[in-house]
């Protein structure tokens, strides 16, 4: 989707030049803060029917649904929020390249031509050989270079590099969120499909019951009240169908927005056909949460804020600059590059604040306050991640228990409905018992679909909470992407 940007390689020349300058970098060096968390997170051990397995980055493929895979792939390519995040990465990369360029001198080419007239009325009279009209032609290469004695440029470059990585992790966070939203939206769509299929079956059962009541009414073995009750029950099922079709259409429209395809149409399916994804292995380390992109983004923002303190402190010390020029100057353009027309200059300038009414000290305080805010945000992100993982694990465990109970409830409700219909047709019970059994069976079937959806959504929440899975890959990726020793 975008051009690769290798931070570690791009900044090798800058780092080498910084070492050659042998200046000291003022300001605090970054130290990763310690996050007070338990050594392990809880595990959904009640899902013994599902094997523990490592999860790939494309975790949504574990649902083994080709339509879902296609929707997520399309969303990752065309979602507007994700495209904006990619553009922000490109912006940060441009700013980092700009910061890196400050390590090297800027060379400018200046050329000019002028004609001037000297006044006759001067304190010093002009000789007859001195022309009043004077021409000047010049061309020169000029350069200026700030010597990074106190590390101001290095700290600025460090902050820019961290912002590049922070923007990348922000993009990864959006990517994870988009994949999660598409998957959850797809589960909602498939839950509506399953509910529609069940309600359609309920509608057909109630329609048959209405025909039976009509036949019994004609035979004199049923009352008009039973007829109206059967008609009302059938109408209620029809209302359910209308509502479920509405919910399905809304879920499809949401998927259309997420995938950037307004005319999206998804063929009907069934939530109950989707497999349950694997559960995490026992002893899942809490350090794995460091691989979450939002946590890594928060840490890179902290690194950037920490480096900005050094930038602010460097302003308190003298700044040294080298300037130079090399060129030629003559009155006639034809002699501009002739012998003797050459000019050059070399200078060293130093500047140091003597009195600024506390302006630089205030900037240091501001940078320190931003660093404190970033530290608090990082710590909060870590603790929030731990809470989200535990919430998802609780959801997995409890929804698994609930689904097992729902299965028993569905079986009991269906047996009750069968017996109620047999007893009614045999004349041993009233139609009210049939209506109550039909209503109970319909409610339990829809509840079972909702419970399965909640269980699958808990799996989606766990994947998101773990940053896409529980493979212990974060350290290798960190070393590869940042080249920074922790």
Buried (B, 14 or more C-beta within 10 A) or exposed (E): EEEEBEBBEBBEEBBEBBEEBEBEBBBEEBEEEEBEBEEEBBBBEBBEEBEBBEBEBBBBBBBEBEBBBEBBBBBBEEBEBBBEBBEBBEEBBEBBBEBBEBBEEEEEEEEEEEEEEEEEEEEEEEEEEEEEEEEEBBBBEBBBBBBBBBBBBBBBBBBBBBBBBBBBBBBBBBBBBBBBBBBBBBBBBBBBBBBBBBBBBBBEBBBEBBEBBBEBBEEEEBBEEBBEBBBEBBEBBBEBBEBBEEBBEBBBEBBBBBBBBEEBEBEEBBBBEBEBBBBBEEEBBBBBBBBBBBBBBBBBBBBBBBBBBBBBBBBBBEBBEBBBBBBBBBBEEEBBEEEEBEEEEEEEEEEEEEEEEEEBBEBBEEBBEBBEEBBEBBBEBBBBBBEBBBBBBEBBBBBBBBBEEBBEBBEEBBEBBEBBBEBBEEEEBBBEBBBBBBBBBBEBBBBBBBBBBBBBBBBBBBBBBBBBBBBEBBEEEBEEBBBBEE
